[in-house]
Amino acid sequence: MNLAKISSNGQITVPVEIRRLLGLKSGDKILFFQNSDGEVVLSNASASAIRKAQNAFAGAAEAMGVRDENDVQALIDELRHGGQ
């Protein structure tokens, strides 16, 4: 368990163990959200954004017929030269 104190202007220092656990570094943003049982959870906002993007793009490669890096390169070549 880790404890943090809130300053008079609402700032906290995230304990080093928690920063390491979440992969937080100077300048990172922290996301606070409340889950269904009312518990407030914090997470690394950057990591959360990456997970959201991964979930949003899940299945997109298969839908486009992209199976490997050769397919990726062919798609890039097509996009670069398609208008010429």
Wavefront OBJ file of the C-alpha trace (Angstrom):
o trace
v 0.000 0.000 0.000
v 1.235 3.497 -0.820
v 0.083 6.777 0.622
v 0.255 10.264 -0.888
v -0.530 13.637 0.676
v -2.493 16.339 -1.148
v -0.944 19.807 -1.029
v -2.970 22.950 -0.345
v -3.330 23.534 -4.104
v -4.482 19.979 -4.829
v -1.198 18.468 -6.018
v 0.051 15.025 -5.058
v 3.341 13.224 -5.466
v 2.809 9.749 -6.900
v 4.971 7.293 -4.945
v 7.954 5.918 -6.871
v 6.644 2.338 -6.689
v 3.392 3.382 -8.371
v 5.231 5.443 -11.019
v 7.321 2.395 -11.843
v 4.287 0.110 -11.901
v 2.435 2.406 -14.316
v 5.511 3.332 -16.343
v 5.052 7.017 -15.521
v 7.734 9.592 -16.156
v 7.970 13.360 -15.858
v 5.374 15.090 -18.039
v 3.085 12.051 -18.375
v -0.618 12.475 -17.750
v -2.622 10.359 -15.343
v -6.165 9.258 -16.129
v -8.629 8.975 -13.227
v -11.853 7.061 -13.733
v -14.556 5.533 -11.582
v -15.429 1.890 -12.180
v -18.865 0.353 -11.754
v -18.476 -0.305 -8.012
v -17.530 3.333 -7.316
v -13.814 2.745 -6.871
v -11.599 5.460 -8.393
v -8.730 4.039 -10.430
v -5.764 5.813 -11.950
v -3.777 4.749 -14.977
v -1.116 6.012 -17.328
v -3.140 8.077 -19.829
v -0.653 7.367 -22.641
v -0.865 3.616 -22.129
v -4.652 3.876 -21.969
v -4.753 5.765 -25.285
v -2.578 3.125 -26.937
v -4.850 0.331 -25.684
v -7.921 2.197 -26.991
v -6.289 2.606 -30.397
v -5.291 -1.054 -30.495
v -8.851 -2.076 -29.671
v -10.262 0.309 -32.279
v -7.990 -1.115 -34.993
v -8.426 -4.755 -33.995
v -9.326 -6.758 -37.093
v -8.632 -3.896 -39.518
v -5.586 -5.583 -41.052
v -7.489 -8.802 -41.677
v -10.391 -6.872 -43.188
v -7.978 -5.178 -45.604
v -6.243 -8.443 -46.482
v -2.984 -7.437 -44.807
v -1.256 -10.578 -43.576
v 2.435 -9.672 -43.341
v 4.972 -6.904 -43.949
v 4.953 -7.562 -47.701
v 1.240 -6.753 -47.767
v 1.924 -3.579 -45.758
v 4.608 -2.501 -48.224
v 2.324 -3.245 -51.191
v -0.399 -1.106 -49.612
v 2.068 1.748 -49.031
v 3.316 1.511 -52.614
v -0.247 1.531 -53.924
v -1.124 4.609 -51.879
v 2.045 6.446 -52.916
v 1.712 5.685 -56.610
v -2.023 5.264 -56.954
v -2.636 8.817 -58.085
v 0.073 8.806 -60.742
l 1 2 3 4 5 6 7 8 9 10 11 12 13 14 15 16 17 18 19 20 21 22 23 24 25 26 27 28 29 30 31 32 33 34 35 36 37 38 39 40 41 42 43 44 45 46 47 48 49 50 51 52 53 54 55 56 57 58 59 60 61 62 63 64 65 66 67 68 69 70 71 72 73 74 75 76 77 78 79 80 81 82 83 84
